């Protein structure tokens, strides 16, 4: 009886679709909260690992990101991403990635080297596994420093699976 239950559990798990690792490339625009800051284009590169947890349409995975502003500001972070799969291959993605920020000028200072990037995206997956999404993200130090001006970015992202 136990062997049959274990075998059924293994077979049902093997039948679940498993999302692959992926790389996401994004381009967009960033708006710094300080009036004296220099807003500008942003390019982002993100790596998302295969999910460590899946339940129904929701999955969670570890990831890392690198954002580079045209002004020379750089952010690198690691954290967790969640994806909720909807009908017709649409999805909602969210992530929280704490990391290190380096400003290129005092005007674009976000208050500390420690910043947290939060992201919300809506996307569409294609039959070949690639996807496109539109994301809004925010970086701030969550008031862990004396100053916390923050920056918002809007990016168009291209998701490329690394294996299936």
C-alpha positions in Angstrom: 0.0 0.0 0.0 2.8 2.5 0.9 4.8 1.6 -2.2 1.7 2.3 -4.4 1.2 5.7 -2.7 4.8 6.6 -3.2 4.8 5.5 -6.8 1.6 7.5 -7.5 3.1 10.6 -5.8 6.3 10.3 -7.9 4.4 9.8 -11.2 2.1 12.7 -10.5 5.0 15.0 -9.7 6.8 13.9 -12.9 3.7 14.9 -14.9 3.8 18.4 -13.6 5.1 21.0 -16.0 8.4 22.3 -14.7 9.5 25.8 -15.6 13.0 26.1 -16.9 15.7 28.4 -15.9 15.7 31.6 -17.9 17.5 34.8 -18.7 15.5 38.0 -19.0 16.8 41.0 -21.0 15.1 44.4 -20.4 15.2 47.9 -21.7 13.3 50.9 -20.4 13.4 54.2 -18.6 14.1 55.2 -15.0 12.7 58.1 -13.1 14.6 59.2 -10.0 12.5 60.8 -7.2 15.0 63.6 -6.6 14.3 66.6 -8.9 18.1 67.2 -9.4 18.7 63.5 -10.4 19.4 62.5 -13.9 16.7 60.2 -15.3 17.5 58.0 -18.2 17.5 54.7 -20.0 18.0 51.4 -18.2 19.2 48.0 -19.4 18.7 45.0 -17.2 19.9 41.4 -17.2 18.2 38.9 -15.0 18.8 35.2 -14.3 15.9 33.2 -12.9 16.6 29.7 -11.6 14.2 26.7 -12.0 11.5 26.9 -9.4 12.2 25.5 -5.9 8.4 25.5 -5.1 5.3 25.0 -7.3 1.7 24.7 -6.2 -1.0 24.9 -8.9 -0.4 28.0 -11.0 2.1 29.6 -8.6 5.9 29.0 -8.6 8.7 30.5 -6.6 12.4 30.6 -7.6 15.7 32.3 -6.8 17.1 34.9 -9.1 19.7 37.6 -9.7 19.6 40.9 -11.5 22.0 43.5 -12.9 20.6 46.9 -13.8 22.8 49.6 -15.6 21.6 53.1 -16.1 22.7 55.2 -19.1 24.1 57.6 -16.5 26.4 54.9 -15.2 24.5 53.9 -12.0 24.6 50.2 -11.4 22.5 47.8 -9.2 23.2 44.1 -8.6 20.8 42.0 -6.5 19.7 38.5 -5.6 16.4 37.4 -4.2 13.1 35.6 -4.9 10.8 35.7 -7.8 7.2 34.5 -8.0 5.2 33.7 -11.1 1.5 33.2 -11.3 0.4 31.5 -14.6 -2.9 32.7 -16.0 -5.0 31.4 -18.9 -3.8 31.6 -22.5 -0.1 31.7 -21.5 -0.3 35.1 -19.7 1.5 35.4 -16.4 2.1 37.8 -13.5 5.6 38.0 -12.1 6.8 39.6 -8.9 10.2 39.7 -7.3 12.1 41.2 -4.4 15.9 41.4 -4.8 18.1 43.2 -2.2 21.5 44.2 -3.4 24.3 46.7 -3.9 23.8 50.1 -5.7 26.6 52.3 -7.0 25.6 55.8 -8.1 27.6 57.6 -10.8 26.9 61.1 -9.4 25.8 62.6 -6.1 22.5 63.6 -7.8 21.6 59.9 -8.3 22.5 58.9 -4.8 19.7 56.6 -3.4 20.8 57.1 0.2 23.0 54.0 0.7 24.9 51.2 -1.1 22.2 48.8 0.2 19.0 49.0 -1.9 16.1 46.7 -2.6 14.5 46.2 -6.0 10.9 45.2 -6.1 9.3 44.3 -9.4 5.8 43.6 -10.8 5.4 42.4 -14.4 2.6 41.2 -16.7 3.7 39.0 -19.6 2.8 36.6 -22.4 4.6 33.3 -23.0 4.9 32.0 -26.6 4.8 28.3 -27.8 8.6 28.2 -28.1 8.9 29.0 -24.4 10.1 32.6 -24.9 8.1 35.4 -23.4 7.7 39.2 -23.4 6.7 41.2 -20.3 6.2 44.8 -19.2 7.5 45.5 -15.7 7.5 48.3 -13.3 10.2 48.2 -10.6 11.2 50.3 -7.6 14.6 50.6 -5.9 14.9 52.0 -2.4 16.7 51.3 0.8 13.4 50.8 2.7 14.3 53.7 5.1 17.4 51.8 6.4 19.4 55.0 5.7 18.9 58.7 6.6 17.9 59.4 3.0 15.6 57.2 0.8 14.7 59.0 -2.5 14.2 55.8 -4.6 13.9 55.3 -8.3 11.1 53.8 -10.5 11.7 52.0 -13.8 9.5 50.8 -16.6 11.0 48.1 -18.7 10.0 45.9 -21.7 11.6 42.5 -21.1 12.4 39.5 -23.3 12.5 36.1 -21.4 14.7 33.4 -22.9 14.5 29.8 -21.5 17.8 28.1 -20.9 16.5 24.5 -21.1 13.3 22.6 -21.1 
